Structures are given as structure tokens and as C-alpha cells.
């Protein structure tokens, strides 16, 4: 729909690209179809703030592979949860560990630069 409006109206989309942060916060949106809104997110090295938003009602959580004991964000019924974690430059994997959710596609890359 955005493409149609952009083509007809001559305006450019102001939506962030797949790998942009919004106000320095990595915003991850989950939905009831067991998906994240993006396949890739980026963040600056150091303290990474993550905002986990549920666009739906089904319970989900968000973990970073290898850092499960350091941060777990949980959402249900349209909630938003935030947290921060210190990460060095590298590639990380975000996922939901509720049974069957990761296998259904709730996994994304986090590139920390």
C-alpha cells in the first residue's frame, strides 16, 4: 500500500529501512502469526536498548542467542516491554523460545556495529 501511495502522490516513504534504529532504540514487533516485523535489525555497540512490541494477543518472548541469562523480554495482549544489554560488535540472533515459535519463523539477525 505504501508503494501505491508513493507512486501516485510523488512522495517518498519516511518509514525506516530494514536495518535502521528509531531514536537509538531497536524496535522489534511481534505478531500473532509468529513473526517479527523484520529479518534484520542493527544497533551501535555498547548498551543496546530494545523495545519489544506485540501487535496482537499471543504471548511471546525475546532472547538473544548466547545471552539468554542476561535479558528476556516478555509480551502478551498488546503489551510493550523494554530492556537493555551490553553487546560488542558482531552478529547476534534474536528469537522467541516459546515452544514452536522459533521454528515457525520467530528469529531475526541483530547486527551490532
N, CA and C of each residue as an Amber inpcrd file, in Angstrom:
protein
   339
   0.8180000  -1.1820000   0.0000000   0.0000000   0.0000000   0.0000000
   0.8660000   1.2520000   0.0000000   1.9570000   1.2520000   0.7330000
   2.8510000   2.3920000   0.7550000   3.4130000   2.6690000  -0.6370000
   3.7500000   1.6140000  -1.3790000   4.2950000   1.7920000  -2.7140000
   3.2770000   2.4450000  -3.6360000   2.0260000   2.0540000  -3.5260000
   0.9940000   2.6340000  -4.3690000   0.8340000   4.1110000  -4.0540000
   0.7820000   4.4540000  -2.7710000   0.6380000   5.8540000  -2.3850000
   1.8440000   6.6680000  -2.8130000   3.0310000   6.1230000  -2.6630000
   4.2400000   6.8320000  -3.0650000   4.2420000   7.0710000  -4.5630000
   3.8200000   6.0900000  -5.3420000   3.8220000   6.2290000  -6.7940000
   2.8050000   7.2720000  -7.2340000   1.6440000   7.2460000  -6.6150000
   0.5860000   8.1600000  -7.0440000   0.8120000   9.5750000  -6.5440000
   1.3110000   9.7000000  -5.3070000   1.4360000  11.0150000  -4.7080000
   2.7740000  11.6730000  -4.9450000   3.7580000  10.9560000  -5.4380000
   5.0620000  11.5300000  -5.6840000   5.8640000  11.7570000  -4.4200000
   5.4050000  11.2790000  -3.2670000   6.1200000  11.4590000  -2.0170000
   6.9980000  10.2460000  -1.7460000   8.0560000  10.4650000  -0.9850000
   8.9160000   9.3380000  -0.6170000   8.5120000   8.8630000   0.7640000
   8.6190000   7.5810000   0.9650000   8.2610000   6.9930000   2.2530000
   9.2240000   7.4550000   3.3310000   8.6950000   7.7400000   4.5180000
   9.5390000   8.1180000   5.6450000   9.7370000   6.9370000   6.5840000
   9.2800000   5.7580000   6.1870000   9.4730000   4.5630000   7.0100000
  10.9470000   4.2010000   7.0440000  11.4780000   3.8050000   8.2220000
  12.8750000   3.4090000   8.2840000  13.1190000   2.1480000   7.4630000
  14.3330000   2.0340000   6.9310000  14.6800000   0.8260000   6.1830000
  14.7880000  -0.3490000   7.1290000  15.0070000  -1.5210000   6.5780000
  15.0230000  -2.7540000   7.3560000  16.0060000  -2.7200000   8.5090000
  17.0980000  -1.9810000   8.3700000  18.1240000  -2.0720000   9.4000000
  18.3600000  -0.7810000  10.1680000  17.4300000   0.1670000  10.1600000
  17.6090000   1.3980000  10.9050000  17.0600000   1.2830000  12.3320000
  17.7150000   2.0180000  13.2460000  17.1900000   2.1560000  14.5960000
  16.2870000   3.3800000  14.6220000  15.3440000   3.4160000  15.5210000
  14.4880000   4.5770000  15.7000000  14.8630000   5.2030000  17.0340000
  15.3640000   6.4410000  17.0150000  15.7950000   7.1500000  18.2190000
  16.7800000   6.3340000  19.0490000  17.6570000   5.5670000  18.3980000
  18.6650000   4.7910000  19.1100000  18.1330000   3.5290000  19.7690000
  16.8630000   3.2220000  19.5740000  16.2360000   2.0470000  20.1710000
  15.9430000   1.0370000  19.0690000  16.2950000  -0.2130000  19.3030000
  15.9450000  -1.2730000  18.3670000  14.5120000  -1.6780000  18.6830000
  13.6130000  -1.4470000  17.7400000  12.1910000  -1.7460000  17.9520000
  11.8550000  -3.0260000  17.1980000  11.4630000  -4.0530000  17.9460000
  11.1170000  -5.3540000  17.3840000   9.6220000  -5.5640000  17.6160000
   8.8910000  -5.8130000  16.5370000   7.4470000  -6.0150000  16.6410000
   7.1340000  -7.4750000  16.3300000   6.3850000  -8.1050000  17.2160000
   5.9350000  -9.4860000  17.0340000   4.4390000  -9.4680000  16.7660000
   3.9490000 -10.5180000  16.1130000   2.5170000 -10.5970000  15.8560000
   1.9830000 -11.9960000  16.1530000   0.6870000 -12.1670000  15.9830000
   0.0470000 -13.4440000  16.2880000   0.3470000 -14.5330000  15.2680000
   0.9920000 -14.2020000  14.1640000   1.3500000 -15.2130000  13.1700000
   2.7500000 -15.7620000  13.4230000   3.2980000 -15.4730000  14.5770000
   4.6170000 -15.9450000  14.9970000   5.7190000 -15.4530000  14.0620000
   5.7110000 -14.1380000  13.8410000   6.7290000 -13.4870000  13.0290000
   7.2040000 -12.2150000  13.7010000   8.4390000 -11.8180000  13.3820000
   8.9340000 -10.4910000  13.7210000   8.6860000  -9.6120000  12.5010000
   8.6660000  -8.2980000  12.7060000   8.3970000  -7.3850000  11.5990000
   9.5600000  -7.2670000  10.6200000  10.7680000  -7.6760000  11.0080000
  11.9340000  -7.5830000  10.1340000  12.7860000  -8.8350000  10.2760000
  13.6090000  -9.0760000   9.2800000  14.5680000 -10.1820000   9.3330000
  15.9000000  -9.7450000   9.9020000  16.1530000  -8.4130000   9.9100000
  17.4370000  -7.8850000  10.3630000  17.2530000  -6.5510000  11.0720000
  17.9830000  -6.3930000  12.1660000  17.9960000  -5.1600000  12.9330000
  19.4500000  -4.7620000  13.1310000  19.7190000  -3.4810000  13.3520000
  21.0780000  -3.0470000  13.6520000  21.0800000  -2.1990000  14.9030000
  22.2580000  -2.1430000  15.5350000  22.4340000  -1.3420000  16.7400000
  23.8910000  -0.9380000  16.8370000  24.1570000   0.1060000  17.5850000
  25.5220000   0.5310000  17.8620000  26.0560000  -0.2940000  19.0230000
  27.3450000  -0.6140000  18.9720000  27.9690000  -1.3890000  20.0510000
  27.8700000  -0.6210000  21.3690000  27.8380000  -1.3700000  22.4560000
  27.6980000  -0.7800000  23.7830000  26.3620000  -1.1830000  24.3750000
  25.7290000  -0.2670000  25.0600000  24.4270000  -0.5460000  25.6570000
  23.3550000  -0.4750000  24.5690000  22.7200000  -1.6060000  24.3020000
  21.6980000  -1.6940000  23.2580000  20.3340000  -1.7350000  23.9360000
  19.4950000  -0.7600000  23.6080000  18.1390000  -0.7290000  24.1580000
  17.1940000  -1.3510000  23.1400000  16.3780000  -2.2850000  23.6210000
  15.4190000  -2.9760000  22.7540000  14.0100000  -2.7420000  23.2730000
  13.1300000  -2.3750000  22.3630000  11.7100000  -2.2230000  22.6610000
  10.9950000  -3.3540000  21.9340000  10.3260000  -4.2030000  22.6870000
   9.6330000  -5.3590000  22.1300000   8.1380000  -5.0880000  22.1740000
   7.5110000  -4.9920000  21.0180000   6.1120000  -4.6030000  20.8970000
   5.3120000  -5.7830000  20.3580000   4.1790000  -6.0610000  20.9660000
   3.2950000  -7.1150000  20.4780000   2.1290000  -6.4850000  19.7480000
   2.0210000  -6.7710000  18.4610000   0.8910000  -6.3500000  17.6510000
  -0.0600000  -7.5430000  17.5790000  -0.7450000  -7.8000000  18.6710000
  -1.6370000  -8.9450000  18.7790000  -1.8320000  -9.3130000  20.2330000
  -2.1670000 -10.5780000  20.4700000  -2.5010000 -11.0160000  21.8170000
  -1.7290000 -12.2410000  22.2810000  -1.1870000 -13.0140000  21.3580000
  -0.4870000 -14.2560000  21.6990000   0.8240000 -13.9440000  22.4260000
   1.0900000 -14.6250000  23.5240000   2.3070000 -14.3950000  24.3050000
   3.5570000 -14.7580000  23.5100000   4.5850000 -13.9020000  23.6370000
   5.8880000 -14.1240000  23.0120000   6.9650000 -13.6500000  23.9750000
   8.1830000 -14.1060000  23.7470000   9.3170000 -13.5490000  24.4620000
  10.4170000 -13.2730000  23.4580000  11.4360000 -12.5510000  23.8920000
  12.5480000 -12.2050000  23.0200000  13.8410000 -12.4330000  23.7790000
  14.7030000 -13.2410000  23.1730000  16.0060000 -13.5340000  23.7510000
  17.0740000 -13.3200000  22.6930000  18.3180000 -13.2050000  23.1430000
  19.4540000 -13.1230000  22.2400000  20.2660000 -14.3870000  22.4500000
  20.4580000 -15.1220000  21.3730000  21.1800000 -16.3930000  21.4550000
  22.5550000 -16.1710000  22.0850000  22.8410000 -16.9750000  23.1090000
  24.1050000 -16.8650000  23.8250000  24.0530000 -15.9120000  25.0150000
  22.9550000 -15.1510000  25.1310000  22.7970000 -14.1810000  26.2190000
  21.4580000 -14.3760000  26.9320000  20.9430000 -15.5990000  26.8920000
  19.6260000 -15.8910000  27.4510000  19.5020000 -15.5290000  28.9240000
  20.5790000 -15.6540000  29.6780000  20.5380000 -15.3300000  31.0990000
  20.6430000 -13.8530000  31.4080000  20.9140000 -13.0340000  30.3990000
  21.1200000 -11.6050000  30.6330000  19.9050000 -10.7380000  30.3530000
  19.0460000 -11.1680000  29.4180000  17.8670000 -10.3670000  29.1080000
  16.7980000 -11.2390000  28.4600000  15.5950000 -11.1750000  29.0070000
  14.4220000 -11.8310000  28.4210000  13.2910000 -10.8040000  28.4650000
  12.7560000 -10.4820000  27.3010000  11.6130000  -9.5720000  27.2350000
  10.3780000 -10.4150000  26.9450000   9.2970000 -10.1630000  27.6810000
   8.0670000 -10.9310000  27.5140000   6.9040000  -9.9930000  27.2520000
   6.0360000 -10.3870000  26.3080000   4.8600000  -9.5860000  25.9720000
   3.6560000 -10.4960000  25.7510000   2.4750000  -9.9610000  26.0030000
   1.2100000 -10.6090000  25.6830000   0.1270000  -9.5430000  25.6830000
  -0.9790000  -9.8220000  25.0180000  -2.1310000  -8.9230000  24.9920000
  -1.7840000  -7.4920000  24.6010000  -0.9900000  -7.3150000  23.5300000
  -0.6790000  -5.9840000  23.0190000   0.3200000  -5.1850000  23.8330000
   1.0190000  -5.8120000  24.7380000   1.9740000  -5.1190000  25.6070000
   3.2500000  -4.7190000  24.8680000   4.0240000  -3.8560000  25.5370000
   5.3660000  -3.4790000  25.1050000   6.2920000  -3.6970000  26.2870000
   7.4730000  -4.2480000  26.0150000   8.4690000  -4.4880000  27.0520000
   9.7980000  -3.9240000  26.5550000  10.5710000  -3.3410000  27.4570000
  11.8720000  -2.7920000  27.0710000  12.9640000  -3.3300000  27.9720000
  14.1550000  -3.3500000  27.4260000  15.3110000  -3.7800000  28.1930000
  16.5760000  -3.3310000  27.4940000  17.6830000  -3.4400000  28.1850000
  18.9550000  -3.0980000  27.5540000  19.9910000  -4.1470000  27.9210000
  20.9720000  -4.2660000  27.0330000  22.0210000  -5.2560000  27.1960000
  23.2870000  -4.6860000  26.5640000  24.4220000  -4.9850000  27.1460000
  25.6910000  -4.5300000  26.6080000  26.2030000  -5.5600000  25.6070000
  26.4180000  -5.1110000  24.3440000  26.8820000  -6.0070000  23.2870000
  28.0550000  -5.3950000  22.5400000  29.0410000  -6.2190000  22.2360000
  30.1640000  -5.8070000  21.4070000  29.7590000  -5.9340000  19.9430000
  30.5680000  -5.3700000  19.0520000  30.3120000  -5.5020000  17.6170000
  30.2420000  -6.9750000  17.2440000  29.3120000  -7.3120000  16.3860000
  29.1670000  -8.6930000  15.9390000  27.7640000  -8.9720000  15.4570000
  27.5430000 -10.2230000  15.1070000  26.2230000 -10.6720000  14.6460000
  25.5950000 -11.5370000  15.7390000  24.3340000 -11.2680000  16.0140000
  23.6070000 -11.9830000  17.0480000  22.2790000 -12.4590000  16.4640000
  21.6510000 -13.3950000  17.1660000  20.3520000 -13.9110000  16.7300000
  19.3160000 -13.6130000  17.8100000  18.2380000 -12.9390000  17.4020000
  17.0830000 -12.6940000  18.2640000  16.0780000 -13.8050000  17.9920000
  15.3990000 -14.2710000  19.0340000  14.3980000 -15.3160000  18.8140000
  13.3970000 -15.3710000  19.9590000  12.2770000 -16.0390000  19.6910000
  11.2620000 -16.3340000  20.6980000  11.4170000 -17.8070000  21.0460000
  11.5360000 -18.1290000  22.3390000  11.7560000 -19.5370000  22.7060000
  10.5070000 -20.2530000  23.2130000   9.3380000 -19.6710000  22.9920000
   8.1070000 -20.3900000  23.3060000   8.0100000 -21.5620000  22.3260000
   7.6290000 -22.7080000  22.8330000   7.6080000 -23.9400000  22.0340000
   6.9950000 -23.7360000  20.6520000   7.7850000 -24.0360000  19.6210000
   7.3420000 -23.9770000  18.2420000   7.4540000 -22.6180000  17.5690000
   7.6560000 -21.5450000  18.3260000   7.6660000 -20.2040000  17.7340000
   8.9260000 -19.9450000  16.8990000  10.0850000 -20.3170000  17.4130000
  11.3150000 -20.1000000  16.6410000  11.2670000 -20.9130000  15.3460000
  10.8020000 -22.1240000  15.4520000  10.7020000 -22.9950000  14.2780000
   9.7120000 -22.4320000  13.2570000   8.7230000 -21.6860000  13.7260000
   7.7110000 -21.0950000  12.8370000   8.2030000 -19.8020000  12.1860000
   9.3920000 -19.3210000  12.5760000   9.9440000 -18.1340000  11.9350000
  10.2710000 -16.9740000  12.8510000  10.0930000 -17.1360000  14.1450000
  10.3950000 -16.0330000  15.0600000  11.8870000 -16.0170000  15.3900000
  12.6600000 -15.6010000  14.4060000  14.1030000 -15.4980000  14.5270000
  14.5490000 -14.3710000  13.5900000  15.4870000 -13.5390000  14.0520000
  15.9880000 -12.4390000  13.2320000  17.4470000 -12.1840000  13.5910000
  18.1370000 -11.5170000  12.6870000  19.5430000 -11.1810000  12.8970000
  19.6370000  -9.8010000  13.5440000  20.5750000  -9.6550000  14.4730000
  20.8980000  -8.3540000  15.0610000  22.3640000  -8.0780000  14.7560000
  22.6170000  -7.0540000  13.9580000  23.9720000  -6.6580000  13.6090000
  24.3660000  -5.4960000  14.4940000  25.3990000  -5.6860000  15.3000000
  25.8880000  -4.6430000  16.1940000  27.2080000  -4.1420000  15.6270000
  27.2570000  -2.8480000  15.3610000  28.4290000  -2.2400000  14.7230000
  29.1650000  -1.3110000  15.6540000
